[in-house]
């Protein structure tokens, strides 16, 4: 018994470091899973456009794959909202992890556009800087059950922080194919396929983590319900979130990487380093979001940090200097993600506990659908040589969203604090 005591104490201390006071200890498995997914999303977002170009496709195909991926995520999220309350969350999470494994193996082995489009639609690939996959509403619902009040906001912030930091590390991993090709004597394309195998193995590791999540319910005892009293407010939030998501879809990370490569001839390893630092800055901004939201409220944190980041993006579109463009984009990253944990906490705090899974799904669906429409448009515009248009449109639409959100919800008070 004494031999096991130090390891148990170590686990408790590690859990305390990862989780805020008042959060369920077992939910640390979700944070670990989010970290693994973030690493994969980080290198996939940078590698995907280069991988598709190496396969012989053009800019339009990059946008089309991104659009198809986001549409598939939207459909999966719809299904979660419709039938997810019939199943235990852990069962659905295990299914999502298995789907991630299949997605990685399929992308590692396929070379034709149509099969890749099918896998992109069904699978879990994420070409963006945020989490837009099937995992999102499932993990959000599980997180919301694990804490209350300020502890919930802190838990969502740590969840987002883990995602941002891991995505930053993953972006650095985008340079690994060049090293694989040099040391293994293989082609760059083959080395890129290895990274999709790594993606599949991460899905396996996530599945094992989900198996260790504490059981809170059985399919016959699910205490979740469709939208009821909170329907009106959730619908309004979902409509506004869709504007923000469409704007973000115009410049998902894979398209931003494509823009930097096409506009300035940025090398793959330099692009990976840049996205590493954007991830680090995004992570720092999410840490700052929690104390800031305590002082000025969740809604004000979302709005008044988002607008300056959009102005930086618009300025970067007109810059003719690579260092200046990178500096503006880094400044944008230092502010643009403060709304991520606060938005999630805000949605969970303005609905009843029974409605939280449905609310997470309902607000995620329009976001996924709206963001799915945009990448193909951006790819087409870049293919026509209008490289700056997606950046400007993204910034302008996001500012319009922020002002509309503030006007519509400035008097809505979330659970346990100011707006």
Buried (B, 14 or more C-beta within 10 A) or exposed (E): EEEEEEEEEEEEEEBEEBBBEBBBBBBBBBBBBBBBBBBBBBBBBBBBBBBBBBBEBEBBBBBBBBBBBBBBBBBBBBBBBEEBBEBBBBBBBBBBBBBBBBBBBBBBEBEEBEEBBBBBBBBBBBBBBBBBBBBBBBBBBBBBBBBBBBBBBBBBBBBBBBBBBBBBBBBBBBBBBBEBBEEEEBEBBEBBBBBBBBBBBBBBBBBEBBEEBEEBBEEEEBEBBBBEEBBEBBBBBBBBBBBBBBBBBBBBBBBBBBBBBBBBEBEBBBBBBBBBBBBBBBBBBBBBBBEBBBEBBBBBBBBBBBBBBBBBBBBBBEBEEBEEBBBBBBBBBBBBBBBBBBBBBBBBBBBEBBBBBBBBBBBBBBBBBBBBBBBBBBBBBBBEEEBBBBBBBBBBBBBBBBEBBBEBBEEEEBBEBEB
